[in-house]
Amino acid sequence: MNNKLAGLLTMLAALGALGFAYYVQFDLHRTPCALCLVERWPYRAVAVLGLLGVLSRPRATRLLLGLAGLVMLGDAGVAFLHVGVEFGWWKSPLPECNGVLVPGQPLPLVPATPCDKPVYLAPWLHVSMAMMDLGAALVFAALLLGYALRKRRVFR
């Protein structure tokens, strides 16, 4: 696969995932919790890395996409933490998730959703957004790292 195409696909996939999250938030009116908002940052970083990959030389593009794969592994870790909070395996490390308000700080503009309350797209489908993000992040990371680590083929 062409390196520029791989960078473009990476950027589009990350922006598509962000677009889906915003669709669920604004069109389906599902309020994200603080951990949900943290889970969006790696996709933003991967979109930028994909764009840089489009603009870079082939060797740099492979390096940038490998870095994007590592970023997505980090997102999978945050998503796994979030799934654990939803199942009650542990408490969230974010104070906002535990109902702790910092004195002197303004109240949030959007009503907070507790991090241990799963956000489902459909009530009959018990797969939360955090679970979907965990699966998507693992697949995305595997594809990016597989692309970055594959041997370059030379055709004669």
PyMOL commands that place a pseudoatom at each C-alpha (Angstrom):
pseudoatom trace, name=CA, resn=MET, resi=1, chain=A, elem=C, hetatm=0, pos=[0.000, 0.000, 0.000]
pseudoatom trace, name=CA, resn=ASN, resi=2, chain=A, elem=C, hetatm=0, pos=[1.167, 3.490, -0.769]
pseudoatom trace, name=CA, resn=ASN, resi=3, chain=A, elem=C, hetatm=0, pos=[2.424, 5.306, 2.351]
pseudoatom trace, name=CA, resn=LYS, resi=4, chain=A, elem=C, hetatm=0, pos=[0.480, 8.462, 1.555]
pseudoatom trace, name=CA, resn=LEU, resi=5, chain=A, elem=C, hetatm=0, pos=[-2.700, 6.433, 1.167]
pseudoatom trace, name=CA, resn=ALA, resi=6, chain=A, elem=C, hetatm=0, pos=[-2.026, 4.710, 4.493]
pseudoatom trace, name=CA, resn=GLY, resi=7, chain=A, elem=C, hetatm=0, pos=[-1.590, 8.098, 6.177]
pseudoatom trace, name=CA, resn=LEU, resi=8, chain=A, elem=C, hetatm=0, pos=[-4.795, 9.377, 4.590]
pseudoatom trace, name=CA, resn=LEU, resi=9, chain=A, elem=C, hetatm=0, pos=[-6.766, 6.290, 5.649]
pseudoatom trace, name=CA, resn=THR, resi=10, chain=A, elem=C, hetatm=0, pos=[-5.393, 6.628, 9.172]
pseudoatom trace, name=CA, resn=MET, resi=11, chain=A, elem=C, hetatm=0, pos=[-6.468, 10.252, 9.371]
pseudoatom trace, name=CA, resn=LEU, resi=12, chain=A, elem=C, hetatm=0, pos=[-9.922, 9.483, 7.952]
pseudoatom trace, name=CA, resn=ALA, resi=13, chain=A, elem=C, hetatm=0, pos=[-10.477, 6.547, 10.306]
pseudoatom trace, name=CA, resn=ALA, resi=14, chain=A, elem=C, hetatm=0, pos=[-9.553, 8.650, 13.343]
pseudoatom trace, name=CA, resn=LEU, resi=15, chain=A, elem=C, hetatm=0, pos=[-11.774, 11.527, 12.208]
pseudoatom trace, name=CA, resn=GLY, resi=16, chain=A, elem=C, hetatm=0, pos=[-14.579, 9.049, 11.495]
pseudoatom trace, name=CA, resn=ALA, resi=17, chain=A, elem=C, hetatm=0, pos=[-14.352, 7.675, 15.040]
pseudoatom trace, name=CA, resn=LEU, resi=18, chain=A, elem=C, hetatm=0, pos=[-14.459, 11.210, 16.438]
pseudoatom trace, name=CA, resn=GLY, resi=19, chain=A, elem=C, hetatm=0, pos=[-17.385, 12.049, 14.177]
pseudoatom trace, name=CA, resn=PHE, resi=20, chain=A, elem=C, hetatm=0, pos=[-19.256, 9.000, 15.451]
pseudoatom trace, name=CA, resn=ALA, resi=21, chain=A, elem=C, hetatm=0, pos=[-18.619, 10.039, 19.075]
pseudoatom trace, name=CA, resn=TYR, resi=22, chain=A, elem=C, hetatm=0, pos=[-19.921, 13.541, 18.360]
pseudoatom trace, name=CA, resn=TYR, resi=23, chain=A, elem=C, hetatm=0, pos=[-22.938, 12.086, 16.537]
pseudoatom trace, name=CA, resn=VAL, resi=24, chain=A, elem=C, hetatm=0, pos=[-23.788, 9.977, 19.588]
pseudoatom trace, name=CA, resn=GLN, resi=25, chain=A, elem=C, hetatm=0, pos=[-23.321, 12.991, 21.855]
pseudoatom trace, name=CA, resn=PHE, resi=26, chain=A, elem=C, hetatm=0, pos=[-25.185, 15.660, 19.907]
pseudoatom trace, name=CA, resn=ASP, resi=27, chain=A, elem=C, hetatm=0, pos=[-27.691, 13.792, 17.729]
pseudoatom trace, name=CA, resn=LEU, resi=28, chain=A, elem=C, hetatm=0, pos=[-28.520, 10.846, 20.000]
pseudoatom trace, name=CA, resn=HIS, resi=29, chain=A, elem=C, hetatm=0, pos=[-28.223, 13.034, 23.133]
pseudoatom trace, name=CA, resn=ARG, resi=30, chain=A, elem=C, hetatm=0, pos=[-25.978, 10.673, 25.097]
pseudoatom trace, name=CA, resn=THR, resi=31, chain=A, elem=C, hetatm=0, pos=[-23.948, 12.768, 27.537]
pseudoatom trace, name=CA, resn=PRO, resi=32, chain=A, elem=C, hetatm=0, pos=[-20.335, 11.575, 27.746]
pseudoatom trace, name=CA, resn=CYS, resi=33, chain=A, elem=C, hetatm=0, pos=[-18.591, 11.153, 31.061]
pseudoatom trace, name=CA, resn=ALA, resi=34, chain=A, elem=C, hetatm=0, pos=[-15.131, 12.529, 31.844]
pseudoatom trace, name=CA, resn=LEU, resi=35, chain=A, elem=C, hetatm=0, pos=[-13.416, 9.268, 30.810]
pseudoatom trace, name=CA, resn=CYS, resi=36, chain=A, elem=C, hetatm=0, pos=[-15.308, 9.309, 27.506]
pseudoatom trace, name=CA, resn=LEU, resi=37, chain=A, elem=C, hetatm=0, pos=[-13.878, 12.740, 26.816]
pseudoatom trace, name=CA, resn=VAL, resi=38, chain=A, elem=C, hetatm=0, pos=[-10.342, 11.527, 27.648]
pseudoatom trace, name=CA, resn=GLU, resi=39, chain=A, elem=C, hetatm=0, pos=[-10.784, 8.635, 25.214]
pseudoatom trace, name=CA, resn=ARG, resi=40, chain=A, elem=C, hetatm=0, pos=[-11.267, 11.107, 22.349]
pseudoatom trace, name=CA, resn=TRP, resi=41, chain=A, elem=C, hetatm=0, pos=[-7.807, 12.672, 22.645]
pseudoatom trace, name=CA, resn=PRO, resi=42, chain=A, elem=C, hetatm=0, pos=[-5.838, 9.757, 21.145]
pseudoatom trace, name=CA, resn=TYR, resi=43, chain=A, elem=C, hetatm=0, pos=[-8.036, 9.878, 18.039]
pseudoatom trace, name=CA, resn=ARG, resi=44, chain=A, elem=C, hetatm=0, pos=[-7.226, 13.559, 17.642]
pseudoatom trace, name=CA, resn=ALA, resi=45, chain=A, elem=C, hetatm=0, pos=[-3.506, 12.797, 17.939]
pseudoatom trace, name=CA, resn=VAL, resi=46, chain=A, elem=C, hetatm=0, pos=[-3.767, 9.919, 15.440]
pseudoatom trace, name=CA, resn=ALA, resi=47, chain=A, elem=C, hetatm=0, pos=[-5.588, 12.163, 12.959]
pseudoatom trace, name=CA, resn=VAL, resi=48, chain=A, elem=C, hetatm=0, pos=[-2.700, 14.642, 13.162]
pseudoatom trace, name=CA, resn=LEU, resi=49, chain=A, elem=C, hetatm=0, pos=[-0.135, 11.832, 12.820]
pseudoatom trace, name=CA, resn=GLY, resi=50, chain=A, elem=C, hetatm=0, pos=[-2.005, 10.534, 9.768]
pseudoatom trace, name=CA, resn=LEU, resi=51, chain=A, elem=C, hetatm=0, pos=[-1.969, 14.002, 8.216]
pseudoatom trace, name=CA, resn=LEU, resi=52, chain=A, elem=C, hetatm=0, pos=[1.753, 14.313, 8.923]
pseudoatom trace, name=CA, resn=GLY, resi=53, chain=A, elem=C, hetatm=0, pos=[2.169, 10.884, 7.325]
pseudoatom trace, name=CA, resn=VAL, resi=54, chain=A, elem=C, hetatm=0, pos=[0.499, 12.133, 4.157]
pseudoatom trace, name=CA, resn=LEU, resi=55, chain=A, elem=C, hetatm=0, pos=[2.919, 15.057, 4.033]
pseudoatom trace, name=CA, resn=SER, resi=56, chain=A, elem=C, hetatm=0, pos=[6.070, 13.066, 4.895]
pseudoatom trace, name=CA, resn=ARG, resi=57, chain=A, elem=C, hetatm=0, pos=[8.482, 10.796, 3.085]
pseudoatom trace, name=CA, resn=PRO, resi=58, chain=A, elem=C, hetatm=0, pos=[7.725, 7.041, 3.089]
pseudoatom trace, name=CA, resn=ARG, resi=59, chain=A, elem=C, hetatm=0, pos=[10.149, 6.107, 5.879]
pseudoatom trace, name=CA, resn=ALA, resi=60, chain=A, elem=C, hetatm=0, pos=[8.855, 8.919, 8.104]
pseudoatom trace, name=CA, resn=THR, resi=61, chain=A, elem=C, hetatm=0, pos=[5.267, 7.935, 7.313]
pseudoatom trace, name=CA, resn=ARG, resi=62, chain=A, elem=C, hetatm=0, pos=[5.864, 4.390, 8.525]
pseudoatom trace, name=CA, resn=LEU, resi=63, chain=A, elem=C, hetatm=0, pos=[7.414, 5.776, 11.704]
pseudoatom trace, name=CA, resn=LEU, resi=64, chain=A, elem=C, hetatm=0, pos=[4.489, 8.165, 12.243]
pseudoatom trace, name=CA, resn=LEU, resi=65, chain=A, elem=C, hetatm=0, pos=[1.939, 5.399, 11.694]
pseudoatom trace, name=CA, resn=GLY, resi=66, chain=A, elem=C, hetatm=0, pos=[3.841, 3.173, 14.104]
pseudoatom trace, name=CA, resn=LEU, resi=67, chain=A, elem=C, hetatm=0, pos=[3.650, 5.985, 16.650]
pseudoatom trace, name=CA, resn=ALA, resi=68, chain=A, elem=C, hetatm=0, pos=[-0.075, 6.277, 15.900]
pseudoatom trace, name=CA, resn=GLY, resi=69, chain=A, elem=C, hetatm=0, pos=[-0.398, 2.552, 16.654]
pseudoatom trace, name=CA, resn=LEU, resi=70, chain=A, elem=C, hetatm=0, pos=[1.254, 3.082, 20.036]
pseudoatom trace, name=CA, resn=VAL, resi=71, chain=A, elem=C, hetatm=0, pos=[-1.091, 5.992, 20.730]
pseudoatom trace, name=CA, resn=MET, resi=72, chain=A, elem=C, hetatm=0, pos=[-4.036, 3.716, 19.978]
pseudoatom trace, name=CA, resn=LEU, resi=73, chain=A, elem=C, hetatm=0, pos=[-2.647, 1.114, 22.385]
pseudoatom trace, name=CA, resn=GLY, resi=74, chain=A, elem=C, hetatm=0, pos=[-2.693, 3.876, 24.990]
pseudoatom trace, name=CA, resn=ASP, resi=75, chain=A, elem=C, hetatm=0, pos=[-6.315, 4.578, 24.109]
pseudoatom trace, name=CA, resn=ALA, resi=76, chain=A, elem=C, hetatm=0, pos=[-7.087, 0.873, 24.499]
pseudoatom trace, name=CA, resn=GLY, resi=77, chain=A, elem=C, hetatm=0, pos=[-5.605, 1.099, 27.998]
pseudoatom trace, name=CA, resn=VAL, resi=78, chain=A, elem=C, hetatm=0, pos=[-7.851, 4.059, 28.869]
pseudoatom trace, name=CA, resn=ALA, resi=79, chain=A, elem=C, hetatm=0, pos=[-10.857, 2.258, 27.370]
pseudoatom trace, name=CA, resn=PHE, resi=80, chain=A, elem=C, hetatm=0, pos=[-10.047, -0.863, 29.422]
pseudoatom trace, name=CA, resn=LEU, resi=81, chain=A, elem=C, hetatm=0, pos=[-9.824, 1.322, 32.538]
pseudoatom trace, name=CA, resn=HIS, resi=82, chain=A, elem=C, hetatm=0, pos=[-13.214, 2.786, 31.633]
pseudoatom trace, name=CA, resn=VAL, resi=83, chain=A, elem=C, hetatm=0, pos=[-14.786, -0.640, 31.094]
pseudoatom trace, name=CA, resn=GLY, resi=84, chain=A, elem=C, hetatm=0, pos=[-13.441, -1.689, 34.500]
pseudoatom trace, name=CA, resn=VAL, resi=85, chain=A, elem=C, hetatm=0, pos=[-15.057, 1.364, 36.088]
pseudoatom trace, name=CA, resn=GLU, resi=86, chain=A, elem=C, hetatm=0, pos=[-18.357, 0.530, 34.358]
pseudoatom trace, name=CA, resn=PHE, resi=87, chain=A, elem=C, hetatm=0, pos=[-18.260, -3.043, 35.693]
pseudoatom trace, name=CA, resn=GLY, resi=88, chain=A, elem=C, hetatm=0, pos=[-17.313, -1.851, 39.179]
pseudoatom trace, name=CA, resn=TRP, resi=89, chain=A, elem=C, hetatm=0, pos=[-13.913, -3.550, 39.171]
pseudoatom trace, name=CA, resn=TRP, resi=90, chain=A, elem=C, hetatm=0, pos=[-12.237, -0.330, 40.385]
pseudoatom trace, name=CA, resn=LYS, resi=91, chain=A, elem=C, hetatm=0, pos=[-12.896, 3.365, 40.909]
pseudoatom trace, name=CA, resn=SER, resi=92, chain=A, elem=C, hetatm=0, pos=[-12.036, 5.929, 38.285]
pseudoatom trace, name=CA, resn=PRO, resi=93, chain=A, elem=C, hetatm=0, pos=[-8.816, 7.880, 38.826]
pseudoatom trace, name=CA, resn=LEU, resi=94, chain=A, elem=C, hetatm=0, pos=[-10.570, 11.077, 37.667]
pseudoatom trace, name=CA, resn=PRO, resi=95, chain=A, elem=C, hetatm=0, pos=[-12.168, 13.050, 40.514]
pseudoatom trace, name=CA, resn=GLU, resi=96, chain=A, elem=C, hetatm=0, pos=[-14.996, 14.210, 38.225]
pseudoatom trace, name=CA, resn=CYS, resi=97, chain=A, elem=C, hetatm=0, pos=[-16.079, 10.590, 37.808]
pseudoatom trace, name=CA, resn=ASN, resi=98, chain=A, elem=C, hetatm=0, pos=[-16.408, 10.063, 41.532]
pseudoatom trace, name=CA, resn=GLY, resi=99, chain=A, elem=C, hetatm=0, pos=[-18.651, 13.059, 42.184]
pseudoatom trace, name=CA, resn=VAL, resi=100, chain=A, elem=C, hetatm=0, pos=[-15.868, 15.171, 43.687]
pseudoatom trace, name=CA, resn=LEU, resi=101, chain=A, elem=C, hetatm=0, pos=[-16.182, 18.864, 42.947]
pseudoatom trace, name=CA, resn=VAL, resi=102, chain=A, elem=C, hetatm=0, pos=[-13.125, 21.045, 43.329]
pseudoatom trace, name=CA, resn=PRO, resi=103, chain=A, elem=C, hetatm=0, pos=[-13.884, 24.074, 45.526]
pseudoatom trace, name=CA, resn=GLY, resi=104, chain=A, elem=C, hetatm=0, pos=[-13.708, 27.330, 43.618]
pseudoatom trace, name=CA, resn=GLN, resi=105, chain=A, elem=C, hetatm=0, pos=[-14.124, 25.686, 40.208]
pseudoatom trace, name=CA, resn=PRO, resi=106, chain=A, elem=C, hetatm=0, pos=[-17.208, 26.533, 38.144]
pseudoatom trace, name=CA, resn=LEU, resi=107, chain=A, elem=C, hetatm=0, pos=[-19.823, 23.887, 37.587]
pseudoatom trace, name=CA, resn=PRO, resi=108, chain=A, elem=C, hetatm=0, pos=[-19.628, 22.122, 34.199]
pseudoatom trace, name=CA, resn=LEU, resi=109, chain=A, elem=C, hetatm=0, pos=[-21.725, 23.509, 31.353]
pseudoatom trace, name=CA, resn=VAL, resi=110, chain=A, elem=C, hetatm=0, pos=[-22.934, 20.014, 30.460]
pseudoatom trace, name=CA, resn=PRO, resi=111, chain=A, elem=C, hetatm=0, pos=[-24.476, 17.864, 33.176]
pseudoatom trace, name=CA, resn=ALA, resi=112, chain=A, elem=C, hetatm=0, pos=[-21.972, 15.215, 34.175]
pseudoatom trace, name=CA, resn=THR, resi=113, chain=A, elem=C, hetatm=0, pos=[-22.625, 11.567, 33.543]
pseudoatom trace, name=CA, resn=PRO, resi=114, chain=A, elem=C, hetatm=0, pos=[-21.061, 9.243, 36.116]
pseudoatom trace, name=CA, resn=CYS, resi=115, chain=A, elem=C, hetatm=0, pos=[-18.223, 7.165, 34.672]
pseudoatom trace, name=CA, resn=ASP, resi=116, chain=A, elem=C, hetatm=0, pos=[-19.619, 3.967, 36.169]
pseudoatom trace, name=CA, resn=LYS, resi=117, chain=A, elem=C, hetatm=0, pos=[-22.888, 4.373, 34.235]
pseudoatom trace, name=CA, resn=PRO, resi=118, chain=A, elem=C, hetatm=0, pos=[-22.399, 2.811, 30.779]
pseudoatom trace, name=CA, resn=VAL, resi=119, chain=A, elem=C, hetatm=0, pos=[-23.554, 4.767, 27.731]
pseudoatom trace, name=CA, resn=TYR, resi=120, chain=A, elem=C, hetatm=0, pos=[-25.443, 2.368, 25.465]
pseudoatom trace, name=CA, resn=LEU, resi=121, chain=A, elem=C, hetatm=0, pos=[-26.470, 3.170, 21.913]
pseudoatom trace, name=CA, resn=ALA, resi=122, chain=A, elem=C, hetatm=0, pos=[-29.467, 0.861, 22.168]
pseudoatom trace, name=CA, resn=PRO, resi=123, chain=A, elem=C, hetatm=0, pos=[-31.013, -0.430, 25.409]
pseudoatom trace, name=CA, resn=TRP, resi=124, chain=A, elem=C, hetatm=0, pos=[-31.276, -3.979, 24.022]
pseudoatom trace, name=CA, resn=LEU, resi=125, chain=A, elem=C, hetatm=0, pos=[-27.599, -4.045, 23.008]
pseudoatom trace, name=CA, resn=HIS, resi=126, chain=A, elem=C, hetatm=0, pos=[-25.513, -4.119, 26.166]
pseudoatom trace, name=CA, resn=VAL, resi=127, chain=A, elem=C, hetatm=0, pos=[-22.297, -2.952, 24.571]
pseudoatom trace, name=CA, resn=SER, resi=128, chain=A, elem=C, hetatm=0, pos=[-21.220, 0.389, 25.958]
pseudoatom trace, name=CA, resn=MET, resi=129, chain=A, elem=C, hetatm=0, pos=[-19.359, 3.079, 24.076]
pseudoatom trace, name=CA, resn=ALA, resi=130, chain=A, elem=C, hetatm=0, pos=[-16.282, 2.285, 26.197]
pseudoatom trace, name=CA, resn=MET, resi=131, chain=A, elem=C, hetatm=0, pos=[-16.448, -1.382, 25.159]
pseudoatom trace, name=CA, resn=MET, resi=132, chain=A, elem=C, hetatm=0, pos=[-16.772, -0.383, 21.510]
pseudoatom trace, name=CA, resn=ASP, resi=133, chain=A, elem=C, hetatm=0, pos=[-13.817, 1.974, 21.878]
pseudoatom trace, name=CA, resn=LEU, resi=134, chain=A, elem=C, hetatm=0, pos=[-11.729, -0.785, 23.446]
pseudoatom trace, name=CA, resn=GLY, resi=135, chain=A, elem=C, hetatm=0, pos=[-12.395, -3.091, 20.493]
pseudoatom trace, name=CA, resn=ALA, resi=136, chain=A, elem=C, hetatm=0, pos=[-11.904, -0.358, 17.908]
pseudoatom trace, name=CA, resn=ALA, resi=137, chain=A, elem=C, hetatm=0, pos=[-8.676, 0.870, 19.512]
pseudoatom trace, name=CA, resn=LEU, resi=138, chain=A, elem=C, hetatm=0, pos=[-7.201, -2.643, 19.621]
pseudoatom trace, name=CA, resn=VAL, resi=139, chain=A, elem=C, hetatm=0, pos=[-8.061, -3.323, 15.978]
pseudoatom trace, name=CA, resn=PHE, resi=140, chain=A, elem=C, hetatm=0, pos=[-6.823, 0.109, 14.868]
pseudoatom trace, name=CA, resn=ALA, resi=141, chain=A, elem=C, hetatm=0, pos=[-3.573, -0.322, 16.835]
pseudoatom trace, name=CA, resn=ALA, resi=142, chain=A, elem=C, hetatm=0, pos=[-3.005, -3.793, 15.368]
pseudoatom trace, name=CA, resn=LEU, resi=143, chain=A, elem=C, hetatm=0, pos=[-3.531, -2.508, 11.828]
pseudoatom trace, name=CA, resn=LEU, resi=144, chain=A, elem=C, hetatm=0, pos=[-1.246, 0.493, 12.315]
pseudoatom trace, name=CA, resn=LEU, resi=145, chain=A, elem=C, hetatm=0, pos=[1.529, -1.471, 14.016]
pseudoatom trace, name=CA, resn=GLY, resi=146, chain=A, elem=C, hetatm=0, pos=[1.221, -4.260, 11.459]
pseudoatom trace, name=CA, resn=TYR, resi=147, chain=A, elem=C, hetatm=0, pos=[1.612, -1.741, 8.671]
pseudoatom trace, name=CA, resn=ALA, resi=148, chain=A, elem=C, hetatm=0, pos=[4.546, 0.014, 10.313]
pseudoatom trace, name=CA, resn=LEU, resi=149, chain=A, elem=C, hetatm=0, pos=[6.396, -3.218, 11.124]
pseudoatom trace, name=CA, resn=ARG, resi=150, chain=A, elem=C, hetatm=0, pos=[5.780, -5.117, 7.903]
pseudoatom trace, name=CA, resn=LYS, resi=151, chain=A, elem=C, hetatm=0, pos=[8.677, -5.788, 5.616]
pseudoatom trace, name=CA, resn=ARG, resi=152, chain=A, elem=C, hetatm=0, pos=[8.885, -3.600, 2.596]
pseudoatom trace, name=CA, resn=ARG, resi=153, chain=A, elem=C, hetatm=0, pos=[8.412, -5.559, -0.612]
pseudoatom trace, name=CA, resn=VAL, resi=154, chain=A, elem=C, hetatm=0, pos=[10.730, -4.906, -3.470]
pseudoatom trace, name=CA, resn=PHE, resi=155, chain=A, elem=C, hetatm=0, pos=[9.418, -5.876, -6.885]
pseudoatom trace, name=CA, resn=ARG, resi=156, chain=A, elem=C, hetatm=0, pos=[11.905, -6.764, -9.574]
for i in range(1, 156): cmd.bond("trace and resi %d" % i, "trace and resi %d" % (i + 1))
show_as sticks, trace
zoom trace
